[in-house]
Amino acid sequence: MAILPKLVLSLGVPRSGTTFVFNTLRELWAARGVEFKSVNANYPETSEFLRRYGFKRHVLLHAHNVQPEVQRVLDRPDVRAFFNYRDPRDVVVSLMKLHDYTFETCLRLAEISFEQYRAARRFASVMFIAYAAVVGEPARVIEEVADRMGIPVSAAEIARVGEATSIEAHRRVMQAVSTDRVPVQIRANPQRLLKESSTHFITDRHIQSGVDGRWREELSAGQQEVALRRFGPLLVELGYERSPLA
């Protein structure tokens, strides 16, 4: 068996498929009997978690920040890092639905998230994964993630991991969280409490439409105009379609 990395970072813009990658990593390690510690950490929890557990055992960290404590470990040979991203307009829509935040609040949260994207882009060691690939080509993403981890996978294992990490499978976890049929932890935001699976990090409101480009239907014409002004250069940089209103 290949030497597995001690620390694996599942990073990315919120609502961009980071949970899919996190659970793909869980499945790959679990199938090989790897005992690991995992956490869904927000800043500044990330720093404390890395101090306590980083490199002392196999660790799988899910986070949305690339703060200095994360950057300090990204180029280590015993670290693997993945960063998901998505059309920022879809990020806004999904955050609004998840947290009951205002459109303006979610615009700012998306801007902050893409500041983390730019920080991660400075590191050649990070594997970037577009949400469109997660939705449209999950088997390919699973194979590429496994390869980056140094784990050979057969077509049968790719199919098994794909089933375990599908929207349908994650929806079943979400339903189990909603009815307290699995261990949960509580995550608070200013609007409401979210129940979250303590193993899969899926909340009771986690799975939405799963559609890439949902902003076209779910943002009003006025909101699309505002989003285009705020994200125009970023959309060009990422190669996303600009609004028909442009």
N, C-alpha and C positions, 0 to 999 in steps of 0.2 A: 504493500500500500504506500502511496505517496505520503511524504511528510505534510501533515495538515497544518495550516496556519493557526497560531495561537489566538489571534484577535481578528474577527471579521466584522466589518462595519457595513450595515445596511442603512444607507443614507439617502437623502433626496428631498425634493420639494413635496410638501404634503399633498396627498390625494393623487399621487402620480404612479402608483403601483409599488410603493416601497414594501407594503405588507405582503404582496405576492413574492417579491424577492426574498424578504425575510423568511417566509414560510418555505420557500424553495430551499434555502440554506438549512433550515431546521430539518427538512425531510432528508437532505443529502447526508447530513451529519448523523441523524438518528439511525438511518439505514446501515451505517457503518459502526454503530455502537459507541459513538463519540459522546462522552459526558461533557456537557457544556452549561455554562451560566448564560442566561439571556436577560435582556432588559430593554424596555422602551423608555428612553431617557430624554427628557427635555433639558435645555440649558437652564440652570447651571448643574443639573444632576449628572450630566455627562462627565464632567471633570471628576466628581467624587467616585463615580462608578469605575472609571479608568484607573484611578488611584488605588482603589480597593482590589480590583479583580484583573485589570489588564496584565496579560502575559503570565499570570500565576496559574492559569488553567485555560481551557478552551472557552472563549468568550464570544458571544454573538450580540452585538450592540445595534439596536434600531434607534435612529435619531434623525432629526431634521436640521441639525446645526453642524457647521464645520468651523467651530470656534477654535482658538489657538491650541487647546488641549487635544483636539482631534487632529489638527494639522501636524502637530509634532510627531504623530505616529504613522502618518500616511505613507511615508517612503521607507518604512522598515520592511525588510524582506519577509518577516513572519506575520505581516498584516495583509489582508485583502479588503478592498473597499469597493462598494457599488453605490452609484448615485442615480436615482430616477429623476426624470423631469417630464414636464407636460406643458401644453399650451397654457400660458398664464391665465387666459380667460376661462378655461375649464377649471383651473385651480380655484379661481374666484367663485364660480358657480358651486362647485362641490363643497367648498368651505362654508358658503352661505347655508347650504342644505344641512350640513353636518352640525354646525355650531349655532345656527340661528343668529349669526352675526349680520350686520348691515353690509350692503354692497361696498361702501367706502372702507369699512374696516377690513374687508377681505381683499380689496385692492392693495391696501398697505401691507397686509400679511403676505400676499403674493410677492410684492416688491422685496420684502425682507428675505423671503425664501430664495429668490433668485440672486440676491447678494451672496447667499450661501453657495449657490450653483457656481457663481463666478469664482468664489474662493476655492472650490473643489477643482475647477478647471485648471488651476495652476499646478496640479499634481498629475504627472503622467501615469501614476500607478492606479488611478481611479478608473473603474469601468463605468461608462455612462449608458443608461438604458432609457429609451423613450417609451412613454406610456403607450404609444401606438403599437410598438412591438409587443408589449405585454398583452395587449388586447388582441392583436392580429396574428402574432407568431409566438405564442407562449412556449411551444416546444423548442424553438430555436433559442429563445432566451434561457430556458432551463439548461440546454446543452452548453451554451456559452458561459453561463455562471459556473456550471460544474467544471468546465475546462479551466476557467480562471482560478478555481479552487484546487486544481490539480487532481480532480476526481474523474476517472473514466466512467462513463455511463452508457448503458445499452439503450436501444430503442424501447425496450420494455420498461426500463426504469424511468426514462423520460416520460413515457405514457403514464406510469404510476404517479410520479411527482406532479404531472400535469393535472391528473384527476384530483389529487389531494389539495392542489392550490387553485383549482378552478373557481370561478365566481359562484357556481352552484354549491361547491363544498364550503366556501367561505360564507355563503348565505346561511347554510345550515349551522355553522358556528355562531353567526350573528343571532340566529333564532334561539340557539341554546343559551347564549349570553342573556338575551332578553327575558328568558324564563328561568334563569338561575339554575340551569342544568349542568353548568360547568363552573369551575373556579373563576371568579372575577375579581378585578380590582377597579377602584373608582378613580376616574380622572375628572377634575373639575375645570370648568371655564366660567367666565363671568355670567353666561346665560343659563347654563344647565349642567347637570352632572351626566357623565357618560360612563356606562358600565363597559368594561373591557375584559376580554379573555386574558387571563394571566399567562397563557402559553402562546396563543396565536396573535395576540395584540389586535384583535378585531373587536370593534365596539358594537353596541346595540343599534347603531345607526350607520354602520360602516358601509355596507354595500348599497350603492345607488344605481344609476342606469348602466354604468360601465361603458358608456358611449364616448368615443373619442370625437371631439368637436361639438359637444353638446351645447356650448355657448351660443351657437347659431339659433337654437330654439329656445333657450332658457334665459338669455339676456334680452332686455328690451332694446329697441333701436337706440335710445338715448344712452343706455348703459354700454352698448357696443361702441358708440362714439367715444365715450369717456375712456373705456378700456384701450381703444386704439391709440388715443393720445398718450396714455400712461405707458403702454407697452410697445408702441410702434417700433422703435429701434431693436428691442428685445425679440420681437416677432421675426424681424428680418434676420437677426443673428441666429436664431434657432431654426429658421427655414419654415416657419408656419405661415399659413395663408392669412393675408390681411383681410380685414372686414370688407364685405361687399360695399359698405358705406364709404370706404376710403376713396 
